[in-house]
Amino acid sequence: MTIGLINYSPRQPVSLKLKLAAKPVAAAAAWRIQGAALGDVNIPGKPEAVRVTSLEGAWSPNERFLLPAHSITLLRLQ
């Protein structure tokens, strides 16, 4: 199962704790899509302004998770 977490705030990070009612989850792989500024876009031939990064050891049950301002985070539960 994959869960997408979106922080719409242009300035404020969000800290959250996920509680899943389904079967127990051991860990999750995670990726984040984020740019330095809200209006950033990728333009061919120029350095990437919006990047996808893999998050190592990103999340495990009962831990808080930080979503940076204006970011999309994907969790693939294992």
C-alpha positions in Angstrom: 0.0 0.0 0.0 1.2 3.5 -0.8 0.1 6.6 1.1 0.6 10.2 -0.2 1.0 13.0 2.4 0.8 16.5 1.1 1.7 19.7 3.1 0.0 22.6 1.3 1.4 25.2 3.6 3.9 27.5 1.8 5.8 28.2 5.1 5.0 25.8 7.9 6.3 22.2 8.3 3.8 19.7 9.8 4.7 17.0 12.3 2.3 14.1 12.4 1.9 10.6 13.7 0.1 8.0 11.5 -2.2 5.4 13.1 -3.1 2.7 10.7 -6.1 0.5 11.5 -5.1 -2.2 8.9 -2.6 -5.0 9.5 0.6 -4.1 11.3 3.4 -2.3 9.4 7.0 -3.1 10.0 8.5 -0.1 8.1 8.1 1.9 5.0 10.1 3.2 2.1 9.6 6.9 1.4 10.2 9.5 -1.2 9.8 13.3 -1.1 9.0 15.7 -3.9 10.0 19.2 -3.0 11.5 22.5 -4.4 13.1 25.4 -2.6 10.3 27.8 -3.5 6.5 27.4 -4.0 6.6 28.4 -7.7 9.6 26.2 -8.6 9.3 24.2 -11.9 11.8 22.0 -13.8 12.8 23.5 -17.1 14.7 21.3 -19.7 18.4 22.2 -19.9 18.5 23.9 -16.5 19.3 22.4 -13.1 16.4 20.7 -11.4 14.4 23.1 -9.1 12.0 20.4 -8.0 13.5 17.1 -6.9 12.5 13.6 -5.9 14.6 12.3 -3.0 14.6 8.9 -1.4 14.3 9.1 2.4 16.5 6.6 4.3 14.9 5.1 7.4 12.0 7.4 6.8 9.3 6.0 9.0 8.4 3.3 11.3 5.2 2.7 13.4 4.7 4.9 16.5 7.2 7.6 15.3 6.4 11.2 14.4 7.0 12.1 10.8 7.9 15.6 9.6 6.4 17.0 6.3 8.4 20.1 5.1 6.5 23.1 3.8 5.0 22.7 0.3 6.1 19.1 -0.1 4.6 15.7 -1.2 5.8 12.6 0.6 5.0 9.1 -0.5 5.2 6.1 1.9 5.2 2.6 0.6 4.2 0.4 3.5 5.8 -3.1 3.8 
